[in-house]
Amino acid sequence: MSKLRLRNRLQEIQVPCMVVGGDMDTTVGVDQILAEYLALPQNTRSLHMFHGIGHSPNVDVPGEMAALLDRFIR
């Protein structure tokens, strides 16, 4: 995964796309999460940062993550 360089292709995504991260992520880092978000087309992107959460919001706050995904899909 670390060798993939796909950021320059993110602008090709033409469906709604949500970037989710934790502001305590030391695996990827907030700067990289934001860079991926900003590389998406402005009209299709959304961002959610969990506060006080690290790299795995799906593990750390599964209920909140599920609710977020449910709202996004609806």
Backbone bond lengths (Angstrom), bond angles and torsions (degrees), N, CA, C in turn:
res aa  C-N    CA-C-N  psi(-1)  N-CA   C-N-CA  omega(-1)  CA-C   N-CA-C  phi
1 M - - - 1.443 - - 1.524 111.26 -
2 S 1.328 117.01 -39.22 1.464 119.33 -175.50 1.527 112.50 -65.17
3 K 1.335 117.52 -19.65 1.462 120.30 -179.25 1.527 113.19 -90.49
4 L 1.336 116.79 -11.46 1.461 119.63 177.83 1.521 109.70 -70.38
5 R 1.295 116.13 136.62 1.466 121.96 178.45 1.526 107.28 -126.88
6 L 1.313 116.02 80.26 1.458 120.74 -173.94 1.521 113.97 -104.68
7 R 1.311 117.42 -3.96 1.458 120.36 -175.62 1.529 112.24 -54.38
8 N 1.316 117.14 -39.08 1.466 119.40 -178.03 1.527 112.92 -69.45
9 R 1.332 118.15 -7.85 1.465 121.21 177.90 1.526 112.46 -103.14
10 L 1.321 117.74 -5.04 1.461 120.11 -176.85 1.522 112.82 -63.09
11 Q 1.314 118.31 -27.82 1.462 121.00 179.62 1.520 111.64 -65.57
12 E 1.327 117.93 -12.57 1.457 121.34 178.46 1.526 112.96 -78.11
13 I 1.311 117.29 -16.27 1.467 120.98 -178.54 1.522 108.98 -70.60
14 Q 1.308 116.60 123.19 1.465 121.42 -176.08 1.525 112.97 -116.17
15 V 1.301 117.21 17.68 1.467 122.11 176.08 1.528 107.73 -118.05
16 P 1.330 117.71 158.00 1.468 119.25 177.93 1.527 110.86 -54.83
17 C 1.307 115.38 134.80 1.461 121.49 -176.42 1.527 108.88 -138.45
18 M 1.313 116.03 128.87 1.456 120.64 179.44 1.525 109.35 -113.08
19 V 1.309 115.61 128.93 1.455 122.42 174.00 1.526 106.70 -97.19
20 V 1.316 116.41 127.63 1.461 121.82 -178.89 1.516 108.12 -121.60
21 G 1.315 115.81 135.05 1.459 119.91 177.69 1.507 111.40 -151.82
22 G 1.304 114.43 175.72 1.454 121.82 175.47 1.517 109.48 -117.19
23 D 1.315 116.53 139.68 1.462 119.10 -176.35 1.529 113.40 -73.68
24 M 1.327 116.77 -2.63 1.462 121.06 176.06 1.529 111.35 -110.48
25 D 1.321 116.93 17.35 1.469 122.34 -178.19 1.523 109.94 -70.32
26 T 1.311 116.01 113.98 1.464 120.56 176.51 1.528 111.20 -104.43
27 T 1.333 117.67 -2.27 1.459 121.56 177.90 1.528 110.00 -80.88
28 V 1.314 116.24 -51.96 1.458 121.70 178.83 1.523 109.82 -99.09
29 G 1.303 116.12 -44.56 1.461 121.49 179.89 1.520 111.81 95.45
30 V 1.303 115.82 141.59 1.457 122.19 -178.26 1.527 110.82 -60.49
31 D 1.323 117.77 -37.38 1.469 119.47 -179.55 1.520 111.82 -61.29
32 Q 1.323 117.60 -38.02 1.468 120.97 179.10 1.531 111.28 -74.29
33 I 1.327 116.77 -36.70 1.465 120.60 176.66 1.527 109.24 -60.66
34 L 1.313 116.55 -46.46 1.461 120.51 179.68 1.520 111.98 -66.05
35 A 1.320 117.54 -36.90 1.465 120.83 178.42 1.529 110.77 -64.02
36 E 1.321 117.62 -40.28 1.466 120.71 177.54 1.528 109.90 -64.39
37 Y 1.323 116.35 -43.94 1.462 120.91 178.10 1.529 110.75 -58.83
38 L 1.309 117.13 -47.53 1.461 121.34 -177.78 1.526 112.89 -68.35
39 A 1.324 117.65 -21.59 1.466 121.19 178.87 1.534 112.40 -78.42
40 L 1.317 116.54 -15.39 1.470 120.47 178.12 1.521 109.87 -77.29
41 P 1.328 117.99 155.60 1.464 120.15 175.59 1.528 110.36 -58.87
42 Q 1.306 116.14 135.62 1.462 121.40 -174.80 1.530 112.17 -58.99
43 N 1.311 118.17 -35.42 1.462 120.26 -175.98 1.523 114.30 -80.76
44 T 1.325 118.76 -5.85 1.469 120.96 -179.57 1.523 113.04 -118.34
45 R 1.311 118.55 -4.95 1.465 120.48 -171.44 1.534 112.21 -98.73
46 S 1.328 113.31 150.49 1.462 121.32 168.81 1.525 107.03 -145.27
47 L 1.315 115.02 160.97 1.465 120.78 -174.08 1.515 109.25 -137.49
48 H 1.314 115.73 138.28 1.461 120.79 170.89 1.522 108.26 -135.94
49 M 1.326 115.66 123.92 1.459 121.13 175.60 1.524 108.35 -112.21
50 F 1.316 116.00 124.14 1.458 121.06 174.05 1.525 108.12 -81.97
51 H 1.304 116.54 133.15 1.468 121.37 -179.80 1.527 110.21 -88.51
52 G 1.334 114.60 134.49 1.455 120.67 179.50 1.514 113.97 76.82
53 I 1.323 116.80 15.20 1.466 122.77 -176.66 1.532 108.72 -118.86
54 G 1.325 115.15 145.41 1.457 120.37 -179.79 1.517 113.19 -90.80
55 H 1.321 115.89 -137.70 1.465 123.42 -171.33 1.532 114.55 -74.57
56 S 1.322 118.37 -18.66 1.472 119.96 -171.60 1.526 112.73 -127.28
57 P 1.337 117.49 73.42 1.461 118.77 177.51 1.525 112.54 -58.19
58 N 1.323 117.60 -31.73 1.460 120.91 179.04 1.524 112.10 -62.88
59 V 1.321 117.71 -25.37 1.462 122.13 177.77 1.530 110.16 -94.67
60 D 1.325 116.78 -43.07 1.464 121.42 -174.75 1.521 113.34 -73.75
61 V 1.317 117.65 -38.18 1.474 121.99 -178.98 1.535 109.27 -138.48
62 P 1.329 116.80 65.63 1.459 119.93 -173.60 1.530 114.01 -60.67
63 G 1.307 118.14 -37.64 1.463 120.45 179.59 1.513 112.13 -64.90
64 E 1.336 116.00 -44.63 1.465 120.33 178.44 1.522 111.22 -65.95
65 M 1.321 115.96 -37.98 1.467 120.36 178.65 1.524 110.17 -65.67
66 A 1.323 117.30 -43.60 1.464 120.84 178.81 1.528 110.98 -62.72
67 A 1.329 117.03 -41.76 1.464 120.67 178.66 1.531 110.95 -64.49
68 L 1.322 116.33 -40.57 1.465 120.71 177.68 1.527 110.79 -61.40
69 L 1.310 117.35 -46.83 1.458 121.13 179.02 1.527 111.24 -63.55
70 D 1.334 116.50 -39.77 1.455 120.24 178.42 1.535 110.72 -60.62
71 R 1.337 116.79 -45.65 1.477 120.22 178.86 1.527 110.89 -63.93
72 F 1.314 117.27 -40.22 1.462 121.12 -179.46 1.528 111.47 -64.23
73 I 1.310 116.28 -43.11 1.468 121.33 -177.76 1.527 110.66 -68.13
74 R 1.320 116.09 -37.96 1.479 119.22 -179.15 1.509 108.86 -69.23
